[in-house]
Amino acid sequence: MPLNAAFMNGTVEGEDVWIPMSMILGGQERCGFGWNMFVECLAEGRGVSLPAGSIGAARGVASAVGAYARVRKQFRVPIAEFGGIQEALASAGSDGLITISGGDLMNAIVDNHEAPMVISSVMKQNCTERGRRIVEKGMDIAAGSAICRGNNNYLGNAYMSLPIAITVEGANIMTRSFQIIGQGLTRCHPHMLDLITSLQAPKSEEKEAVAKFTKQFHKIVGHGLTNFAHSITRGIGSSFSTKIRSKKAYRDGDKLLDYHEKQLLRLSANFALTADLCFTLGGSLKFEELLMGRLADALGAIYLGYATLHHYHRRRGIDGLEALTEHAMLRLEKEAQDALYDASDNFPGALGPVASTVMKMGCFPLGNMTRPYKDPSDTLTKEVAKLMTTPSEIRGFFQEGIYMTPSGSDAVHQISDLIRAVPICVEADQIASKLRKEKRQPTTEEAEKIAKADALRDVLVQVDVFEHLTTEEGMDGYVRPALVGTEERLAHLERKRFVEDGHGQAA
């Protein structure tokens, strides 16, 4: 059982097991097609099930840790007001939105009876990695309450089991550095697959194959030139629009969609040009895993960018969703830009210097001026963090599907208690701030609200305490194995002892 998690990942063994032909999936005529079925299931399943775990982690961290940051105080100030906490929360929140958006789009694709191997790989690798980052941010914020085991710890098990999702069904390192681009480059290119097919034609079809090869080759060259032109024109245009864009433009949902769609079109042209240049490597591409890893990062960021915009288009109307979407899109665009730039700096192969120059000319025609994407501003980060730590529709969005104990229940459920404590603590903090400004004492009602919030805080920041870890340790006279004989050995050691005399002096 991997890392004590209920993830059944082992070989099934048996003796004298008899399986009738009628029990084979698809019947006897499907014998020998097990591998095909496995690959098809993998194409769908790993793009759904494993990202679903990350989606659950995103909702749990945003709901519970966001509440904890408001409940927990340090130096008489909620830690939600500290810049470092805000940075971690905003990052977890936007990663959460990206993961949820990717999951919604992937589920819609599978519901349409598609089995997209490349997108499934992108979802598995990218979303599980973001899920790991989300939980790590949650652990950093929750700190001591996240490392002490017990019923009050809602993060420890998730943190411990995350490497399982990273490892199974195609380890993330292999998926990123080999599988995504290795499979996608030829199968997703509009002309390359037909060209390869023409090379495999039998001798009897040589004449038709040559004509087909020539036609597809011309199409590939034309496709590359088109991508080069689009990269330059869209690169200059998007850089200019980014330069003159107001930092508050995202508050208009239509402008938000229009701007980021254009940026993704630019990045898509950059990626397509880079993919065309990869053909200069020939068969050696499969050994250039550093390049393929960077391109997988770019492709993942672009795909999830479209998924995030699709999600916003479907869910717009949630107050605060514009800020969260803007934060997520800025990060994704910068991820894609940086991955492409690093690829251009390190393009391998005998023609690497030429390909690198062409790539830089196409993707970044005016140098750094056409690398416009930056991390979200501190103002936007603070806005997103506030939405996640105060009563808001964004908190309601993340709490969708989160289990809550019935009101008035005596059951211990830390997540439910934290979520319900947020409005109480926020109101108490507002009263305290008002009292300081007005320099007066609280009324009876105000004092009761502050006292109620303080009592909640005192309970919710506590960790579980255990008198002993095992039944044996709880028995009378139990001595830990490491301490057995210690007292006897110490008694035989020659040691100096300082004993006070009657006058308080050491003798």
C-alpha positions as a printed NumPy array, in Angstrom:
array([[  0.   ,   0.   ,   0.   ],
       [  1.826,   3.166,  -1.163],
       [  2.538,   5.596,   1.712],
       [ -0.312,   4.159,   3.814],
       [ -2.854,   5.522,   1.316],
       [ -5.799,   3.472,   0.061],
       [ -4.381,   3.314,  -3.454],
       [ -4.503,  -0.269,  -4.685],
       [ -1.385,  -0.421,  -6.808],
       [ -0.054,  -3.952,  -6.913],
       [  0.043,  -7.2  ,  -8.849],
       [ -2.911,  -9.589,  -8.479],
       [ -1.686, -13.15 ,  -7.955],
       [ -3.502, -16.452,  -7.656],
       [ -3.176, -20.22 ,  -8.032],
       [ -5.343, -22.455, -10.222],
       [ -7.35 , -19.452, -11.409],
       [ -9.689, -20.282, -14.292],
       [-11.142, -17.472, -16.406],
       [-13.764, -18.542, -18.974],
       [-13.524, -17.02 , -22.452],
       [-16.931, -15.432, -21.885],
       [-15.457, -13.321, -19.061],
       [-12.896, -11.628, -21.309],
       [-13.836,  -8.025, -21.966],
       [-15.254,  -7.907, -25.488],
       [-15.476, -11.67 , -25.758],
       [-13.117, -14.189, -27.342],
       [-12.679, -12.13 , -30.505],
       [-11.   ,  -9.393, -28.434],
       [ -8.239, -11.674, -27.159],
       [ -4.889, -10.013, -27.742],
       [ -6.285,  -6.48 , -27.562],
       [ -5.63 ,  -5.967, -23.849],
       [ -2.827,  -3.495, -24.47 ],
       [ -5.065,  -1.414, -26.755],
       [ -7.738,  -1.306, -24.08 ],
       [ -5.162,  -0.374, -21.459],
       [ -3.83 ,   2.54 , -23.521],
       [ -7.348,   3.806, -24.256],
       [ -8.295,   3.63 , -20.586],
       [ -5.066,   5.386, -19.664],
       [ -5.705,   8.134, -22.205],
       [ -9.003,   8.907, -20.526],
       [ -8.501,   7.831, -16.94 ],
       [ -5.286,   9.532, -15.95 ],
       [ -6.548,  12.843, -17.328],
       [ -9.583,  12.584, -15.037],
       [ -8.861,  10.6  , -11.866],
       [ -5.465,  11.955, -10.858],
       [ -6.276,  15.625, -11.564],
       [ -9.468,  15.065,  -9.527],
       [ -7.263,  14.502,  -6.477],
       [ -5.545,  17.821,  -7.134],
       [ -8.921,  19.527,  -7.52 ],
       [ -9.965,  18.151,  -4.138],
       [ -6.707,  19.379,  -2.614],
       [ -7.231,  22.817,  -4.174],
       [-10.728,  23.161,  -2.764],
       [ -9.672,  21.89 ,   0.648],
       [ -6.625,  24.139,   0.957],
       [ -8.407,  27.24 ,  -0.321],
       [-11.361,  26.673,   2.01 ],
       [ -9.632,  25.478,   5.182],
       [ -6.212,  27.143,   5.008],
       [ -7.772,  30.387,   3.788],
       [ -9.989,  30.278,   6.88 ],
       [ -7.08 ,  29.326,   9.144],
       [ -5.107,  32.347,   7.934],
       [ -7.954,  34.591,   9.094],
       [ -8.497,  32.752,  12.387],
       [ -4.834,  32.412,  13.405],
       [ -3.248,  35.515,  14.914],
       [  0.379,  36.441,  15.406],
       [  1.379,  39.648,  17.181],
       [ -2.377,  40.313,  17.578],
       [ -2.803,  40.426,  13.799],
       [ -4.437,  37.716,  11.624],
       [ -1.679,  36.066,   9.61 ],
       [ -3.837,  36.663,   6.527],
       [ -2.543,  40.241,   6.676],
       [  1.119,  39.177,   6.34 ],
       [  2.616,  39.596,   2.87 ],
       [  4.287,  36.188,   2.808],
       [  1.01 ,  34.462,   3.678],
       [ -0.842,  36.48 ,   1.03 ],
       [  1.689,  35.478,  -1.62 ],
       [  1.36 ,  31.777,  -0.779],
       [ -2.449,  31.928,  -0.604],
       [ -2.822,  33.755,  -3.924],
       [ -0.498,  31.256,  -5.6  ],
       [ -2.487,  28.326,  -4.2  ],
       [ -5.741,  29.993,  -5.216],
       [ -4.775,  30.639,  -8.823],
       [ -3.25 ,  27.158,  -9.136],
       [ -6.52 ,  25.843,  -7.735],
       [ -8.551,  27.717, -10.346],
       [ -6.246,  26.432, -13.115],
       [ -6.625,  22.838, -11.901],
       [-10.412,  23.089, -11.58 ],
       [-10.679,  24.677, -15.028],
       [ -8.499,  22.017, -16.635],
       [-10.531,  19.287, -14.968],
       [-13.843,  20.708, -16.196],
       [-12.612,  20.918, -19.791],
       [-11.024,  17.451, -19.706],
       [-14.237,  15.947, -18.342],
       [-16.204,  17.61 , -21.14 ],
       [-13.811,  16.133, -23.721],
       [-14.191,  12.627, -22.264],
       [-17.984,  13.081, -22.094],
       [-17.772,  13.73 , -25.838],
       [-16.274,  10.21 , -26.231],
       [-12.8  ,  11.475, -27.089],
       [ -9.58 ,   9.853, -25.829],
       [ -6.949,  12.595, -26.21 ],
       [ -3.635,  10.977, -25.263],
       [ -1.564,  14.189, -25.366],
       [ -4.057,  16.352, -23.455],
       [ -4.467,  13.533, -20.942],
       [ -0.692,  13.54 , -20.412],
       [ -0.678,  17.327, -20.012],
       [ -3.47 ,  17.145, -17.454],
       [ -1.852,  14.345, -15.476],
       [  1.604,  15.927, -15.306],
       [  0.591,  19.555, -14.939],
       [ -2.348,  19.243, -12.561],
       [ -0.712,  16.777, -10.179],
       [  2.339,  19.054, -10.011],
       [  0.112,  22.041,  -9.262],
       [ -1.737,  19.963,  -6.687],
       [  1.571,  19.257,  -4.961],
       [  2.405,  22.968,  -4.93 ],
       [ -1.029,  23.835,  -3.548],
       [ -0.701,  21.446,  -0.613],
       [  2.886,  22.581,   0.028],
       [  1.666,  26.185,   0.249],
       [ -1.054,  25.035,   2.626],
       [  1.504,  23.243,   4.785],
       [  3.69 ,  26.364,   4.876],
       [  0.764,  28.507,   6.046],
       [ -0.776,  26.06 ,   8.52 ],
       [  2.739,  25.348,   9.878],
       [  2.643,  23.549,  13.238],
       [ -1.005,  22.561,  12.962],
       [ -0.191,  20.769,   9.693],
       [  2.667,  18.635,  11.027],
       [  1.095,  17.414,  14.276],
       [ -0.865,  14.238,  13.603],
       [ -4.411,  13.783,  14.82 ],
       [ -8.049,  14.478,  13.996],
       [ -7.404,  18.221,  13.757],
       [ -4.835,  17.755,  10.991],
       [ -6.586,  18.015,   7.627],
       [ -3.423,  18.387,   5.505],
       [ -0.976,  15.73 ,   6.653],
       [ -2.472,  12.764,   4.793],
       [ -2.841,  14.752,   1.566],
       [  0.76 ,  15.921,   1.819],
       [  2.028,  12.391,   2.401],
       [  0.02 ,  10.813,  -0.431],
       [  0.741,  13.42 ,  -3.122],
       [  3.878,  11.662,  -4.424],
       [  1.637,   8.758,  -5.427],
       [ -0.195,  10.896,  -7.987],
       [  3.142,  12.279,  -9.183],
       [  4.545,   8.78 ,  -9.682],
       [  1.794,   6.49 , -11.002],
       [  0.36 ,   6.166, -14.534],
       [  3.432,   7.702, -16.127],
       [  5.848,   9.384, -13.736],
       [  5.778,  13.142, -14.146],
       [  9.455,  13.368, -15.113],
       [  8.961,  10.883, -17.953],
       [  5.631,  12.373, -19.005],
       [  7.042,  15.905, -19.145],
       [ 10.432,  15.209, -20.696],
       [  9.437,  12.54 , -23.196],
       [  5.825,  11.571, -23.608],
       [  3.941,  14.83 , -24.211],
       [  6.085,  16.159, -27.057],
       [  7.32 ,  12.746, -28.19 ],
       [  3.749,  11.687, -28.952],
       [  2.26 ,  15.049, -29.765],
       [  4.776,  16.485, -32.204],
       [  3.942,  14.142, -35.077],
       [  0.36 ,  13.189, -34.261],
       [ -0.803,  16.767, -33.633],
       [  0.972,  18.317, -36.603],
       [ -1.506,  18.942, -39.464],
       [  0.796,  17.497, -42.168],
       [  3.584,  15.412, -40.618],
       [  1.581,  12.216, -40.123],
       [  0.603,  12.087, -43.812],
       [  4.239,  12.632, -44.793],
       [  5.371,   9.746, -42.579],
       [  2.62 ,   7.541, -44.038],
       [  3.874,   8.257, -47.551],
       [  7.337,   7.019, -46.583],
       [  5.835,   3.724, -45.429],
       [  3.903,   3.061, -48.646],
       [  4.586,  -0.252, -50.465],
       [  6.708,  -0.407, -53.637],
       [  3.635,  -0.75 , -55.812],
       [  2.419,   2.7  , -54.69 ],
       [  5.775,   4.451, -55.034],
       [  4.623,   7.001, -57.616],
       [  1.613,   8.098, -55.561],
       [  3.733,   8.103, -52.408],
       [  6.336,  10.423, -53.968],
       [  3.622,  12.837, -55.074],
       [  2.043,  12.717, -51.609],
       [  5.405,  13.255, -49.924],
       [  6.19 ,  16.272, -52.113],
       [  2.774,  17.781, -51.475],
       [  2.994,  17.32 , -47.695],
       [  6.571,  18.623, -47.617],
       [  5.484,  21.829, -49.34 ],
       [  2.627,  22.124, -46.872],
       [  5.02 ,  21.711, -43.947],
       [  7.293,  24.458, -45.284],
       [  4.295,  26.715, -45.858],
       [  3.003,  25.918, -42.381],
       [  6.369,  26.89 , -40.877],
       [  6.513,  30.175, -42.797],
       [  2.95 ,  30.997, -41.739],
       [  3.799,  30.299, -38.11 ],
       [  6.91 ,  32.481, -38.424],
       [  4.856,  35.375, -39.788],
       [  2.143,  34.956, -37.143],
       [  4.751,  34.813, -34.388],
       [  6.261,  38.121, -35.459],
       [  3.03 ,  40.022, -36.053],
       [  1.2  ,  38.676, -33.016],
       [  4.314,  39.068, -30.869],
       [  4.669,  42.756, -31.671],
       [  0.935,  43.366, -31.384],
       [  0.498,  41.566, -28.073],
       [  3.579,  43.254, -26.596],
       [  2.182,  46.662, -27.504],
       [ -1.287,  45.861, -26.097],
       [  0.297,  44.582, -22.886],
       [  2.379,  47.745, -22.538],
       [ -0.61 ,  50.108, -22.76 ],
       [ -3.041,  47.897, -20.816],
       [ -4.382,  49.286, -17.553],
       [ -3.672,  47.232, -14.44 ],
       [ -7.387,  47.378, -13.64 ],
       [ -8.578,  46.35 , -17.114],
       [ -9.361,  42.823, -15.886],
       [-12.363,  44.113, -13.945],
       [-14.245,  44.269, -17.238],
       [-14.934,  40.626, -18.061],
       [-15.207,  41.168, -21.826],
       [-11.866,  42.981, -21.943],
       [-10.339,  40.248, -19.771],
       [-11.38 ,  37.543, -22.254],
       [-10.391,  39.545, -25.337],
       [ -6.92 ,  40.429, -24.038],
       [ -5.929,  36.974, -22.83 ],
       [ -7.303,  35.197, -25.915],
       [ -4.957,  37.325, -28.03 ],
       [ -2.011,  36.485, -25.778],
       [ -2.744,  32.776, -26.074],
       [ -2.991,  33.086, -29.87 ],
       [  0.451,  34.697, -29.857],
       [  1.914,  31.989, -27.635],
       [  0.284,  29.277, -29.751],
       [  2.001,  30.674, -32.859],
       [  5.313,  30.773, -30.953],
       [  4.864,  27.16 , -29.9  ],
       [  3.886,  26.023, -33.41 ],
       [  6.997,  27.686, -34.866],
       [  9.189,  26.005, -32.252],
       [  7.576,  22.621, -32.991],
       [  8.373,  23.058, -36.696],
       [ 11.988,  23.866, -35.85 ],
       [ 12.211,  20.657, -33.826],
       [ 12.059,  18.681, -37.087],
       [ 15.599,  19.894, -37.819],
       [ 16.679,  17.421, -35.123],
       [ 15.294,  14.418, -36.96 ],
       [ 15.289,  11.181, -34.983],
       [ 17.634,  12.609, -32.349],
       [ 14.726,  14.641, -30.94 ],
       [ 13.738,  11.719, -28.725],
       [ 17.064,  12.08 , -26.899],
       [ 16.67 ,  15.842, -26.315],
       [ 14.569,  15.529, -23.184],
       [ 15.513,  18.946, -21.783],
       [ 14.077,  20.609, -24.88 ],
       [ 10.967,  18.423, -24.832],
       [ 10.428,  19.201, -21.154],
       [ 10.454,  22.942, -21.806],
       [  8.063,  22.567, -24.728],
       [  5.771,  20.441, -22.542],
       [  5.729,  23.285, -20.015],
       [  4.776,  25.758, -22.738],
       [  2.078,  23.492, -24.179],
       [  0.638,  22.792, -20.727],
       [  0.47 ,  26.493, -19.862],
       [ -1.239,  27.33 , -23.172],
       [ -3.8  ,  24.529, -22.882],
       [ -4.613,  25.353, -19.265],
       [ -4.825,  29.038, -20.216],
       [ -7.582,  28.232, -22.694],
       [ -9.24 ,  26.009, -20.09 ],
       [ -9.168,  28.851, -17.55 ],
       [-10.744,  31.309, -19.997],
       [-13.367,  28.691, -20.917],
       [-14.14 ,  28.262, -17.23 ],
       [-14.46 ,  32.017, -16.718],
       [-16.794,  32.281, -19.707],
       [-19.027,  29.589, -18.178],
       [-18.918,  30.777, -14.56 ],
       [-18.666,  34.548, -14.942],
       [-20.893,  36.364, -12.524],
       [-19.062,  35.111,  -9.441],
       [-17.901,  38.26 ,  -7.67 ],
       [-14.103,  38.299,  -7.592],
       [-13.628,  35.688, -10.324],
       [-12.094,  38.333, -12.613],
       [ -9.244,  38.983, -10.179],
       [ -8.569,  35.282,  -9.629],
       [ -8.682,  34.555, -13.376],
       [ -6.341,  37.48 , -14.104],
       [ -3.858,  36.198, -11.504],
       [ -3.962,  32.707, -13.018],
       [ -3.642,  33.891, -16.625],
       [ -0.687,  36.172, -15.913],
       [  1.166,  33.277, -14.306],
       [  0.36 ,  30.877, -17.156],
       [  1.456,  33.344, -19.831],
       [  4.723,  33.961, -18.043],
       [  5.286,  30.207, -17.66 ],
       [  4.821,  29.69 , -21.411],
       [  6.999,  32.673, -22.299],
       [  9.843,  31.602, -20.01 ],
       [  9.728,  27.989, -21.261],
       [  9.936,  29.126, -24.897],
       [ 12.723,  31.581, -24.152],
       [ 14.764,  28.929, -22.345],
       [ 14.204,  26.589, -25.289],
       [ 15.51 ,  29.226, -27.715],
       [ 18.59 ,  29.728, -25.528],
       [ 19.379,  26.002, -25.474],
       [ 18.232,  24.655, -28.836],
       [ 20.309,  21.497, -29.45 ],
       [ 21.632,  19.774, -32.56 ],
       [ 24.004,  20.557, -35.394],
       [ 21.585,  23.201, -36.669],
       [ 20.878,  24.378, -33.127],
       [ 22.422,  27.861, -33.528],
       [ 20.425,  28.444, -36.712],
       [ 17.182,  27.14 , -35.182],
       [ 17.806,  29.216, -32.054],
       [ 18.269,  32.391, -34.134],
       [ 15.126,  31.73 , -36.19 ],
       [ 13.167,  30.997, -33.023],
       [ 14.286,  34.211, -31.324],
       [ 13.509,  36.22 , -34.468],
       [ 10.029,  34.71 , -34.643],
       [  9.068,  34.483, -30.97 ],
       [ 10.86 ,  37.581, -29.656],
       [ 11.436,  39.822, -32.726],
       [ 12.249,  42.935, -30.692],
       [ 14.185,  41.153, -27.958],
       [ 13.077,  41.814, -24.389],
       [ 10.487,  44.3  , -25.626],
       [  8.529,  41.338, -26.992],
       [  8.767,  39.397, -23.729],
       [  6.014,  41.369, -21.987],
       [  4.599,  38.854, -19.522],
       [  5.336,  39.341, -15.833],
       [  4.187,  37.858, -12.546],
       [  1.007,  39.306, -11.004],
       [  1.447,  42.612,  -9.202],
       [  1.481,  42.788,  -5.413],
       [ -1.817,  44.69 ,  -5.509],
       [ -3.523,  41.866,  -7.411],
       [ -1.936,  39.256,  -5.129],
       [ -3.319,  41.035,  -2.052],
       [ -6.765,  41.278,  -3.635],
       [ -6.861,  37.548,  -4.386],
       [ -5.611,  36.684,  -0.886],
       [ -8.302,  38.878,   0.683],
       [-11.002,  37.149,  -1.369],
       [ -9.756,  33.81 ,  -0.028],
       [ -9.656,  34.836,   3.633],
       [-12.854,  36.862,   4.034],
       [-16.499,  35.999,   3.334],
       [-16.75 ,  36.181,  -0.463],
       [-18.201,  34.422,  -3.47 ],
       [-14.698,  33.151,  -4.281],
       [-14.662,  31.293,  -0.964],
       [-18.08 ,  29.932,  -1.871],
       [-16.71 ,  28.815,  -5.242],
       [-13.869,  26.861,  -3.644],
       [-16.192,  25.383,  -1.013],
       [-18.362,  23.698,  -3.655],
       [-18.393,  19.99 ,  -2.861],
       [-16.611,  20.387,   0.499],
       [-18.199,  18.227,   3.195],
       [-19.659,  20.227,   6.077],
       [-20.923,  18.727,   9.317],
       [-24.538,  19.607,  10.176],
       [-24.907,  22.833,  12.145],
       [-24.906,  22.185,  15.869],
       [-23.175,  18.819,  15.507],
       [-20.688,  17.8  ,  18.202],
       [-18.578,  15.925,  15.673],
       [-14.963,  17.073,  15.385],
       [-14.405,  18.313,  11.851],
       [-11.708,  20.947,  11.641],
       [-12.482,  22.082,   8.093],
       [-16.17 ,  22.718,   8.885],
       [-15.298,  24.558,  12.095],
       [-12.712,  26.756,  10.353],
       [-15.085,  27.665,   7.523],
       [-17.865,  28.614,   9.937],
       [-15.486,  30.675,  12.069],
       [-14.457,  33.062,   9.258],
       [-17.432,  35.48 ,   9.351],
       [-17.356,  35.539,  13.159],
       [-13.652,  36.371,  13.299],
       [-13.877,  38.947,  10.51 ],
       [-16.715,  40.751,  12.284],
       [-14.775,  40.73 ,  15.563],
       [-11.693,  42.162,  13.839],
       [-13.781,  44.913,  12.281],
       [-15.207,  45.806,  15.699],
       [-11.728,  45.866,  17.26 ],
       [-10.435,  48.109,  14.456],
       [-13.395,  50.456,  14.921],
       [-12.78 ,  50.658,  18.657],
       [ -9.133,  51.603,  18.132],
       [-10.054,  54.348,  15.688],
       [-12.798,  55.749,  17.928],
       [-10.7  ,  55.269,  21.08 ],
       [-13.538,  53.871,  23.15 ],
       [-14.544,  50.773,  25.093],
       [-16.766,  48.123,  23.471],
       [-20.468,  47.876,  24.167],
       [-21.785,  44.721,  25.801],
       [-22.798,  43.288,  22.429],
       [-19.438,  44.135,  20.866],
       [-17.548,  42.633,  23.787],
       [-19.546,  39.403,  23.453],
       [-18.715,  39.129,  19.743],
       [-15.019,  39.716,  20.368],
       [-15.007,  37.172,  23.197],
       [-16.782,  34.596,  21.023],
       [-14.212,  35.059,  18.251],
       [-11.317,  34.809,  20.71 ],
       [-12.742,  31.591,  22.155],
       [-13.117,  30.118,  18.659],
       [ -9.575,  31.111,  17.766],
       [ -8.206,  29.524,  20.919],
       [ -9.899,  26.217,  20.083],
       [ -9.18 ,  26.119,  16.356],
       [ -5.438,  26.774,  16.556],
       [ -4.881,  23.899,  18.98 ],
       [ -3.283,  20.646,  17.862],
       [ -4.028,  17.133,  19.115],
       [ -2.208,  16.09 ,  22.283],
       [ -1.472,  12.439,  23.093],
       [ -0.301,  11.083,  26.45 ],
       [  1.383,   8.166,  24.699],
       [  1.762,   6.826,  21.186],
       [  1.229,   3.11 ,  21.79 ],
       [ -0.646,   0.911,  24.279],
       [  2.665,  -0.325,  25.722],
       [  3.805,   3.213,  26.479],
       [  0.649,   3.782,  28.499],
       [  1.352,   0.877,  30.873],
       [  2.756,   1.485,  34.362],
       [  6.505,   1.059,  34.64 ],
       [  7.095,   1.309,  30.885],
       [ 10.581,   2.466,  29.953],
       [ 11.544,   3.244,  26.399],
       [ 14.042,   0.747,  24.943],
       [ 16.577,   3.478,  24.333],
       [ 16.532,   4.38 ,  28.042],
       [ 16.791,   0.85 ,  29.422],
       [ 20.003,   0.573,  31.405],
       [ 20.794,   4.278,  31.116],
       [ 20.258,   4.989,  34.793],
       [ 22.463,   2.051,  35.793],
       [ 25.272,   3.116,  33.484],
       [ 25.123,   6.697,  34.709],
       [ 25.366,   5.519,  38.312],
       [ 28.753,   3.907,  37.663],
       [ 30.243,   6.912,  35.918],
       [ 32.675,   9.08 ,  37.83 ],
       [ 31.143,  12.522,  37.606],
       [ 31.614,  15.712,  39.509],
       [ 28.561,  16.781,  41.503],
       [ 27.95 ,  20.24 ,  42.831],
       [ 25.907,  20.293,  46.008],
       [ 24.93 ,  23.481,  47.758],
       [ 25.878,  23.8  ,  51.404],
       [ 23.689,  25.474,  53.973],
       [ 24.974,  28.938,  52.965],
       [ 24.01 ,  28.609,  49.291],
       [ 27.602,  27.944,  48.235],
       [ 28.645,  25.061,  45.939],
       [ 30.685,  22.412,  47.72 ]])
